[in-house]
């Protein structure tokens, strides 16, 4: 028995073939039958899809919805356009390690304000709401939210550097051996916890937003080849992106 039947839809099956007119039966959130004029299914809710497209959900691989998830986790503007999966923590920035406020530094505001052209007041509200302080805690937090789409998090390199080195050091010097080992340890933890991969950034106009760092770029751009090589080798071992 199906829960829902979508009748007479213009069905795109995701294969690249031309669409067909078809009924689609859904049971427990999964497609259980596709055909022309499905019958013998009683008690299902029927949706008239005549003239409407029915297609697999879209996957948005580059978003910065990390902050919006804290304000409106249903992401209605995303799902109403057909996107059912979003990747977050791109461009090396995110909220994976919480607010990361130490010694007067405010990394979420500093990293996001100019990169994403977001108001500092909104960013401060999000930072205020961060109750977790590590990558596992962030996953638990995401699981507690009434999410609209599926959410795929990455480990963001700038925030990883800040977590280990502090913001000031992460934009002014190389990591010590101990610091690089700690970054590798935290990245490995993230991969084992189920993060989809690791994000970096090299765009020349991604600057920090707060004084005295307004002429400084976000921390990932100060990483040298040995650091990037060590970290991406961890990602490769886990077959992540």
C-alpha positions as protocol buffer text, in pm:
chain_id: "A"
residue {
  index: 1
  type: UNK
  ca { x: 0 y: 0 z: 0 }
}
residue {
  index: 2
  type: UNK
  ca { x: 132 y: 342 z: -94 }
}
residue {
  index: 3
  type: UNK
  ca { x: 107 y: 655 z: 119 }
}
residue {
  index: 4
  type: UNK
  ca { x: 108 y: 901 z: -173 }
}
residue {
  index: 5
  type: UNK
  ca { x: 46 y: 874 z: -545 }
}
residue {
  index: 6
  type: UNK
  ca { x: 151 y: 1157 z: -774 }
}
residue {
  index: 7
  type: UNK
  ca { x: -77 y: 1133 z: -1077 }
}
residue {
  index: 8
  type: UNK
  ca { x: -1 y: 1231 z: -1438 }
}
residue {
  index: 9
  type: UNK
  ca { x: 328 y: 1405 z: -1364 }
}
residue {
  index: 10
  type: UNK
  ca { x: 582 y: 1513 z: -1624 }
}
residue {
  index: 11
  type: UNK
  ca { x: 848 y: 1278 z: -1489 }
}
residue {
  index: 12
  type: UNK
  ca { x: 1221 y: 1344 z: -1528 }
}
residue {
  index: 13
  type: UNK
  ca { x: 1399 y: 1036 z: -1393 }
}
residue {
  index: 14
  type: UNK
  ca { x: 1747 y: 1190 z: -1365 }
}
residue {
  index: 15
  type: UNK
  ca { x: 1898 y: 975 z: -1640 }
}
residue {
  index: 16
  type: UNK
  ca { x: 1898 y: 1250 z: -1903 }
}
residue {
  index: 17
  type: UNK
  ca { x: 1619 y: 1091 z: -2103 }
}
residue {
  index: 18
  type: UNK
  ca { x: 1320 y: 1291 z: -2220 }
}
residue {
  index: 19
  type: UNK
  ca { x: 1040 y: 1313 z: -1962 }
}
residue {
  index: 20
  type: UNK
  ca { x: 737 y: 1089 z: -1967 }
}
residue {
  index: 21
  type: UNK
  ca { x: 385 y: 1123 z: -1831 }
}
residue {
  index: 22
  type: UNK
  ca { x: 365 y: 889 z: -1533 }
}
residue {
  index: 23
  type: UNK
  ca { x: 224 y: 814 z: -1190 }
}
residue {
  index: 24
  type: UNK
  ca { x: 463 y: 773 z: -897 }
}
residue {
  index: 25
  type: UNK
  ca { x: 377 y: 584 z: -579 }
}
residue {
  index: 26
  type: UNK
  ca { x: 557 y: 667 z: -254 }
}
residue {
  index: 27
  type: UNK
  ca { x: 565 y: 451 z: 59 }
}
residue {
  index: 28
  type: UNK
  ca { x: 745 y: 549 z: 382 }
}
residue {
  index: 29
  type: UNK
  ca { x: 924 y: 828 z: 194 }
}
residue {
  index: 30
  type: UNK
  ca { x: 1055 y: 602 z: -83 }
}
residue {
  index: 31
  type: UNK
  ca { x: 944 y: 555 z: -443 }
}
residue {
  index: 32
  type: UNK
  ca { x: 784 y: 211 z: -472 }
}
residue {
  index: 33
  type: UNK
  ca { x: 625 y: 221 z: -816 }
}
residue {
  index: 34
  type: UNK
  ca { x: 637 y: 420 z: -1139 }
}
residue {
  index: 35
  type: UNK
  ca { x: 393 y: 362 z: -1422 }
}
residue {
  index: 36
  type: UNK
  ca { x: 110 y: 481 z: -1637 }
}
residue {
  index: 37
  type: UNK
  ca { x: -222 y: 495 z: -1452 }
}
residue {
  index: 38
  type: UNK
  ca { x: -115 y: 297 z: -1146 }
}
residue {
  index: 39
  type: UNK
  ca { x: -413 y: 121 z: -997 }
}
residue {
  index: 40
  type: UNK
  ca { x: -493 y: -128 z: -724 }
}
residue {
  index: 41
  type: UNK
  ca { x: -358 y: 111 z: -462 }
}
residue {
  index: 42
  type: UNK
  ca { x: -619 y: 205 z: -203 }
}
residue {
  index: 43
  type: UNK
  ca { x: -609 y: 453 z: 83 }
}
residue {
  index: 44
  type: UNK
  ca { x: -325 y: 663 z: -60 }
}
residue {
  index: 45
  type: UNK
  ca { x: -329 y: 1040 z: -77 }
}
residue {
  index: 46
  type: UNK
  ca { x: -345 y: 1136 z: -443 }
}
residue {
  index: 47
  type: UNK
  ca { x: -180 y: 1450 z: -580 }
}
residue {
  index: 48
  type: UNK
  ca { x: -282 y: 1577 z: -923 }
}
residue {
  index: 49
  type: UNK
  ca { x: 46 y: 1663 z: -1096 }
}
residue {
  index: 50
  type: UNK
  ca { x: -92 y: 1726 z: -1443 }
}
residue {
  index: 51
  type: UNK
  ca { x: 127 y: 1986 z: -1611 }
}
residue {
  index: 52
  type: UNK
  ca { x: 383 y: 1974 z: -1326 }
}
residue {
  index: 53
  type: UNK
  ca { x: 740 y: 1846 z: -1332 }
}
residue {
  index: 54
  type: UNK
  ca { x: 839 y: 1562 z: -1097 }
}
residue {
  index: 55
  type: UNK
  ca { x: 1211 y: 1503 z: -1067 }
}
residue {
  index: 56
  type: UNK
  ca { x: 1489 y: 1393 z: -831 }
}
residue {
  index: 57
  type: UNK
  ca { x: 1588 y: 1652 z: -573 }
}
residue {
  index: 58
  type: UNK
  ca { x: 1866 y: 1892 z: -671 }
}
residue {
  index: 59
  type: UNK
  ca { x: 2205 y: 1878 z: -498 }
}
residue {
  index: 60
  type: UNK
  ca { x: 2364 y: 2218 z: -424 }
}
residue {
  index: 61
  type: UNK
  ca { x: 2732 y: 2146 z: -366 }
}
residue {
  index: 62
  type: UNK
  ca { x: 2842 y: 2502 z: -286 }
}
residue {
  index: 63
  type: UNK
  ca { x: 2643 y: 2690 z: -23 }
}
residue {
  index: 64
  type: UNK
  ca { x: 2712 y: 2905 z: 280 }
}
residue {
  index: 65
  type: UNK
  ca { x: 2392 y: 2813 z: 459 }
}
residue {
  index: 66
  type: UNK
  ca { x: 2575 y: 2727 z: 781 }
}
residue {
  index: 67
  type: UNK
  ca { x: 2449 y: 3046 z: 941 }
}
residue {
  index: 68
  type: UNK
  ca { x: 2099 y: 3038 z: 798 }
}
residue {
  index: 69
  type: UNK
  ca { x: 2056 y: 2689 z: 943 }
}
residue {
  index: 70
  type: UNK
  ca { x: 2082 y: 2851 z: 1287 }
}
residue {
  index: 71
  type: UNK
  ca { x: 1811 y: 3106 z: 1203 }
}
residue {
  index: 72
  type: UNK
  ca { x: 1571 y: 2906 z: 984 }
}
residue {
  index: 73
  type: UNK
  ca { x: 1677 y: 2538 z: 973 }
}
residue {
  index: 74
  type: UNK
  ca { x: 1388 y: 2438 z: 747 }
}
residue {
  index: 75
  type: UNK
  ca { x: 1552 y: 2645 z: 468 }
}
residue {
  index: 76
  type: UNK
  ca { x: 1218 y: 2701 z: 292 }
}
residue {
  index: 77
  type: UNK
  ca { x: 1370 y: 2909 z: 11 }
}
residue {
  index: 78
  type: UNK
  ca { x: 1592 y: 2609 z: -72 }
}
residue {
  index: 79
  type: UNK
  ca { x: 1343 y: 2324 z: -71 }
}
residue {
  index: 80
  type: UNK
  ca { x: 1069 y: 2514 z: -253 }
}
residue {
  index: 81
  type: UNK
  ca { x: 1303 y: 2538 z: -552 }
}
residue {
  index: 82
  type: UNK
  ca { x: 1357 y: 2163 z: -555 }
}
residue {
  index: 83
  type: UNK
  ca { x: 1690 y: 2140 z: -371 }
}
residue {
  index: 84
  type: UNK
  ca { x: 1690 y: 1849 z: -129 }
}
residue {
  index: 85
  type: UNK
  ca { x: 2061 y: 1829 z: -35 }
}
residue {
  index: 86
  type: UNK
  ca { x: 2303 y: 2113 z: 46 }
}
residue {
  index: 87
  type: UNK
  ca { x: 2676 y: 2108 z: 118 }
}
residue {
  index: 88
  type: UNK
  ca { x: 2789 y: 2354 z: 385 }
}
residue {
  index: 89
  type: UNK
  ca { x: 3117 y: 2489 z: 527 }
}
residue {
  index: 90
  type: UNK
  ca { x: 3258 y: 2571 z: 186 }
}
residue {
  index: 91
  type: UNK
  ca { x: 3547 y: 2812 z: 116 }
}
residue {
  index: 92
  type: UNK
  ca { x: 3717 y: 2702 z: 442 }
}
residue {
  index: 93
  type: UNK
  ca { x: 3466 y: 2881 z: 669 }
}
residue {
  index: 94
  type: UNK
  ca { x: 3189 y: 2750 z: 892 }
}
residue {
  index: 95
  type: UNK
  ca { x: 3075 y: 2704 z: 1250 }
}
residue {
  index: 96
  type: UNK
  ca { x: 3211 y: 2351 z: 1303 }
}
residue {
  index: 97
  type: UNK
  ca { x: 3407 y: 2447 z: 1615 }
}
residue {
  index: 98
  type: UNK
  ca { x: 3149 y: 2677 z: 1768 }
}
residue {
  index: 99
  type: UNK
  ca { x: 3197 y: 3051 z: 1816 }
}
residue {
  index: 100
  type: UNK
  ca { x: 3578 y: 3024 z: 1865 }
}
residue {
  index: 101
  type: UNK
  ca { x: 3584 y: 3354 z: 2052 }
}
residue {
  index: 102
  type: UNK
  ca { x: 3909 y: 3390 z: 2246 }
}
residue {
  index: 103
  type: UNK
  ca { x: 4119 y: 3688 z: 2352 }
}
residue {
  index: 104
  type: UNK
  ca { x: 3881 y: 3936 z: 2192 }
}
residue {
  index: 105
  type: UNK
  ca { x: 3880 y: 3756 z: 1857 }
}
residue {
  index: 106
  type: UNK
  ca { x: 3547 y: 3695 z: 1681 }
}
residue {
  index: 107
  type: UNK
  ca { x: 3626 y: 3454 z: 1396 }
}
residue {
  index: 108
  type: UNK
  ca { x: 3272 y: 3392 z: 1267 }
}
residue {
  index: 109
  type: UNK
  ca { x: 3214 y: 3765 z: 1216 }
}
residue {
  index: 110
  type: UNK
  ca { x: 3566 y: 3820 z: 1086 }
}
residue {
  index: 111
  type: UNK
  ca { x: 3556 y: 3538 z: 831 }
}
residue {
  index: 112
  type: UNK
  ca { x: 3199 y: 3558 z: 706 }
}
residue {
  index: 113
  type: UNK
  ca { x: 3120 y: 3931 z: 691 }
}
residue {
  index: 114
  type: UNK
  ca { x: 3318 y: 4020 z: 379 }
}
residue {
  index: 115
  type: UNK
  ca { x: 3337 y: 3676 z: 218 }
}
residue {
  index: 116
  type: UNK
  ca { x: 2960 y: 3639 z: 225 }
}
residue {
  index: 117
  type: UNK
  ca { x: 2861 y: 4009 z: 255 }
}
residue {
  index: 118
  type: UNK
  ca { x: 2656 y: 3940 z: 566 }
}
residue {
  index: 119
  type: UNK
  ca { x: 2567 y: 4194 z: 839 }
}
residue {
  index: 120
  type: UNK
  ca { x: 2789 y: 4171 z: 1145 }
}
residue {
  index: 121
  type: UNK
  ca { x: 2485 y: 4197 z: 1371 }
}
residue {
  index: 122
  type: UNK
  ca { x: 2340 y: 3877 z: 1221 }
}
residue {
  index: 123
  type: UNK
  ca { x: 2673 y: 3700 z: 1242 }
}
residue {
  index: 124
  type: UNK
  ca { x: 2709 y: 3797 z: 1608 }
}
residue {
  index: 125
  type: UNK
  ca { x: 2365 y: 3650 z: 1681 }
}
residue {
  index: 126
  type: UNK
  ca { x: 2471 y: 3321 z: 1527 }
}
residue {
  index: 127
  type: UNK
  ca { x: 2799 y: 3318 z: 1718 }
}
residue {
  index: 128
  type: UNK
  ca { x: 2608 y: 3388 z: 2040 }
}
residue {
  index: 129
  type: UNK
  ca { x: 2394 y: 3079 z: 1978 }
}
residue {
  index: 130
  type: UNK
  ca { x: 2683 y: 2837 z: 1927 }
}
residue {
  index: 131
  type: UNK
  ca { x: 2680 y: 2601 z: 2226 }
}
residue {
  index: 132
  type: UNK
  ca { x: 2914 y: 2334 z: 2085 }
}
residue {
  index: 133
  type: UNK
  ca { x: 3293 y: 2348 z: 2064 }
}
residue {
  index: 134
  type: UNK
  ca { x: 3403 y: 2057 z: 1847 }
}
residue {
  index: 135
  type: UNK
  ca { x: 3313 y: 1874 z: 1528 }
}
residue {
  index: 136
  type: UNK
  ca { x: 3121 y: 1595 z: 1702 }
}
residue {
  index: 137
  type: UNK
  ca { x: 2919 y: 1848 z: 1897 }
}
residue {
  index: 138
  type: UNK
  ca { x: 2829 y: 2024 z: 1575 }
}
residue {
  index: 139
  type: UNK
  ca { x: 2697 y: 1703 z: 1423 }
}
residue {
  index: 140
  type: UNK
  ca { x: 2483 y: 1645 z: 1733 }
}
residue {
  index: 141
  type: UNK
  ca { x: 2356 y: 2001 z: 1699 }
}
residue {
  index: 142
  type: UNK
  ca { x: 2263 y: 1953 z: 1333 }
}
residue {
  index: 143
  type: UNK
  ca { x: 2078 y: 1634 z: 1422 }
}
residue {
  index: 144
  type: UNK
  ca { x: 1870 y: 1828 z: 1674 }
}
residue {
  index: 145
  type: UNK
  ca { x: 1745 y: 2082 z: 1418 }
}
residue {
  index: 146
  type: UNK
  ca { x: 1420 y: 2048 z: 1217 }
}
residue {
  index: 147
  type: UNK
  ca { x: 1612 y: 2047 z: 889 }
}
residue {
  index: 148
  type: UNK
  ca { x: 1433 y: 2092 z: 559 }
}
residue {
  index: 149
  type: UNK
  ca { x: 1692 y: 1950 z: 314 }
}
residue {
  index: 150
  type: UNK
  ca { x: 1966 y: 1697 z: 377 }
}
residue {
  index: 151
  type: UNK
  ca { x: 2277 y: 1876 z: 505 }
}
residue {
  index: 152
  type: UNK
  ca { x: 2630 y: 1763 z: 413 }
}
residue {
  index: 153
  type: UNK
  ca { x: 2902 y: 1931 z: 624 }
}
residue {
  index: 154
  type: UNK
  ca { x: 3270 y: 1973 z: 538 }
}
residue {
  index: 155
  type: UNK
  ca { x: 3559 y: 2049 z: 774 }
}
residue {
  index: 156
  type: UNK
  ca { x: 3650 y: 2413 z: 697 }
}
residue {
  index: 157
  type: UNK
  ca { x: 4025 y: 2479 z: 685 }
}
residue {
  index: 158
  type: UNK
  ca { x: 4025 y: 2840 z: 805 }
}
residue {
  index: 159
  type: UNK
  ca { x: 3827 y: 2746 z: 1115 }
}
residue {
  index: 160
  type: UNK
  ca { x: 4051 y: 2443 z: 1172 }
}
residue {
  index: 161
  type: UNK
  ca { x: 4357 y: 2671 z: 1168 }
}
residue {
  index: 162
  type: UNK
  ca { x: 4188 y: 2914 z: 1406 }
}
residue {
  index: 163
  type: UNK
  ca { x: 4091 y: 2631 z: 1639 }
}
residue {
  index: 164
  type: UNK
  ca { x: 4453 y: 2519 z: 1670 }
}
residue {
  index: 165
  type: UNK
  ca { x: 4653 y: 2841 z: 1628 }
}
residue {
  index: 166
  type: UNK
  ca { x: 4412 y: 3122 z: 1718 }
}
residue {
  index: 167
  type: UNK
  ca { x: 4306 y: 3380 z: 1461 }
}
residue {
  index: 168
  type: UNK
  ca { x: 4603 y: 3615 z: 1495 }
}
residue {
  index: 169
  type: UNK
  ca { x: 4864 y: 3341 z: 1456 }
}
residue {
  index: 170
  type: UNK
  ca { x: 4673 y: 3170 z: 1174 }
}
residue {
  index: 171
  type: UNK
  ca { x: 4721 y: 3476 z: 951 }
}
residue {
  index: 172
  type: UNK
  ca { x: 5074 y: 3570 z: 1053 }
}
residue {
  index: 173
  type: UNK
  ca { x: 5294 y: 3259 z: 1068 }
}
residue {
  index: 174
  type: UNK
  ca { x: 5334 y: 2892 z: 980 }
}
residue {
  index: 175
  type: UNK
  ca { x: 5205 y: 2632 z: 1225 }
}
residue {
  index: 176
  type: UNK
  ca { x: 5454 y: 2459 z: 1448 }
}
residue {
  index: 177
  type: UNK
  ca { x: 5499 y: 2084 z: 1415 }
}
residue {
  index: 178
  type: UNK
  ca { x: 5278 y: 2034 z: 1718 }
}
residue {
  index: 179
  type: UNK
  ca { x: 5009 y: 2262 z: 1575 }
}
residue {
  index: 180
  type: UNK
  ca { x: 5013 y: 2087 z: 1239 }
}
residue {
  index: 181
  type: UNK
  ca { x: 4987 y: 1751 z: 1414 }
}
residue {
  index: 182
  type: UNK
  ca { x: 4687 y: 1882 z: 1610 }
}
residue {
  index: 183
  type: UNK
  ca { x: 4521 y: 2003 z: 1288 }
}
residue {
  index: 184
  type: UNK
  ca { x: 4574 y: 1660 z: 1136 }
}
residue {
  index: 185
  type: UNK
  ca { x: 4426 y: 1499 z: 1448 }
}
residue {
  index: 186
  type: UNK
  ca { x: 4114 y: 1716 z: 1438 }
}
residue {
  index: 187
  type: UNK
  ca { x: 4068 y: 1663 z: 1065 }
}
residue {
  index: 188
  type: UNK
  ca { x: 4104 y: 1288 z: 1109 }
}
residue {
  index: 189
  type: UNK
  ca { x: 3842 y: 1302 z: 1383 }
}
residue {
  index: 190
  type: UNK
  ca { x: 3606 y: 1483 z: 1149 }
}
residue {
  index: 191
  type: UNK
  ca { x: 3653 y: 1227 z: 874 }
}
residue {
  index: 192
  type: UNK
  ca { x: 3591 y: 939 z: 1115 }
}
residue {
  index: 193
  type: UNK
  ca { x: 3279 y: 1115 z: 1244 }
}
residue {
  index: 194
  type: UNK
  ca { x: 3133 y: 1124 z: 894 }
}
residue {
  index: 195
  type: UNK
  ca { x: 3216 y: 1466 z: 751 }
}
residue {
  index: 196
  type: UNK
  ca { x: 3204 y: 1459 z: 372 }
}
residue {
  index: 197
  type: UNK
  ca { x: 3539 y: 1626 z: 319 }
}
residue {
  index: 198
  type: UNK
  ca { x: 3756 y: 1932 z: 369 }
}
residue {
  index: 199
  type: UNK
  ca { x: 3724 y: 2282 z: 222 }
}
residue {
  index: 200
  type: UNK
  ca { x: 3995 y: 2536 z: 142 }
}
residue {
  index: 201
  type: UNK
  ca { x: 3995 y: 2865 z: -50 }
}
residue {
  index: 202
  type: UNK
  ca { x: 4226 y: 3068 z: -273 }
}
residue {
  index: 203
  type: UNK
  ca { x: 4007 y: 3350 z: -403 }
}
residue {
  index: 204
  type: UNK
  ca { x: 4208 y: 3674 z: -396 }
}
residue {
  index: 205
  type: UNK
  ca { x: 3921 y: 3891 z: -265 }
}
residue {
  index: 206
  type: UNK
  ca { x: 3832 y: 3690 z: 48 }
}
residue {
  index: 207
  type: UNK
  ca { x: 3946 y: 3922 z: 327 }
}
residue {
  index: 208
  type: UNK
  ca { x: 3878 y: 3939 z: 698 }
}
residue {
  index: 209
  type: UNK
  ca { x: 3632 y: 4201 z: 820 }
}
residue {
  index: 210
  type: UNK
  ca { x: 3745 y: 4329 z: 1160 }
}
residue {
  index: 211
  type: UNK
  ca { x: 4027 y: 4564 z: 1254 }
}
residue {
  index: 212
  type: UNK
  ca { x: 4321 y: 4525 z: 1266 }
}
residue {
  index: 213
  type: UNK
  ca { x: 4294 y: 4244 z: 1010 }
}
residue {
  index: 214
  type: UNK
  ca { x: 4100 y: 4408 z: 726 }
}
residue {
  index: 215
  type: UNK
  ca { x: 4396 y: 4380 z: 489 }
}
residue {
  index: 216
  type: UNK
  ca { x: 4448 y: 4014 z: 578 }
}
residue {
  index: 217
  type: UNK
  ca { x: 4292 y: 3725 z: 388 }
}
residue {
  index: 218
  type: UNK
  ca { x: 4111 y: 3436 z: 554 }
}
residue {
  index: 219
  type: UNK
  ca { x: 4347 y: 3190 z: 731 }
}
residue {
  index: 220
  type: UNK
  ca { x: 4344 y: 2906 z: 476 }
}
residue {
  index: 221
  type: UNK
  ca { x: 4527 y: 3129 z: 229 }
}
residue {
  index: 222
  type: UNK
  ca { x: 4833 y: 3140 z: 454 }
}
residue {
  index: 223
  type: UNK
  ca { x: 4881 y: 2763 z: 447 }
}
residue {
  index: 224
  type: UNK
  ca { x: 5184 y: 2630 z: 263 }
}
residue {
  index: 225
  type: UNK
  ca { x: 5215 y: 2316 z: 54 }
}
residue {
  index: 226
  type: UNK
  ca { x: 5342 y: 2090 z: 337 }
}
residue {
  index: 227
  type: UNK
  ca { x: 5037 y: 2174 z: 549 }
}
residue {
  index: 228
  type: UNK
  ca { x: 4788 y: 2129 z: 265 }
}
residue {
  index: 229
  type: UNK
  ca { x: 4955 y: 1807 z: 155 }
}
residue {
  index: 230
  type: UNK
  ca { x: 4942 y: 1653 z: 501 }
}
residue {
  index: 231
  type: UNK
  ca { x: 4577 y: 1746 z: 552 }
}
residue {
  index: 232
  type: UNK
  ca { x: 4450 y: 1647 z: 208 }
}
residue {
  index: 233
  type: UNK
  ca { x: 4627 y: 1312 z: 237 }
}
residue {
  index: 234
  type: UNK
  ca { x: 4401 y: 1241 z: 535 }
}
residue {
  index: 235
  type: UNK
  ca { x: 4097 y: 1326 z: 325 }
}
residue {
  index: 236
  type: UNK
  ca { x: 4224 y: 1100 z: 48 }
}
residue {
  index: 237
  type: UNK
  ca { x: 4265 y: 806 z: 288 }
}
residue {
  index: 238
  type: UNK
  ca { x: 3899 y: 835 z: 380 }
}
residue {
  index: 239
  type: UNK
  ca { x: 3798 y: 875 z: 12 }
}
residue {
  index: 240
  type: UNK
  ca { x: 3631 y: 1208 z: 88 }
}
residue {
  index: 241
  type: UNK
  ca { x: 3622 y: 1534 z: -107 }
}
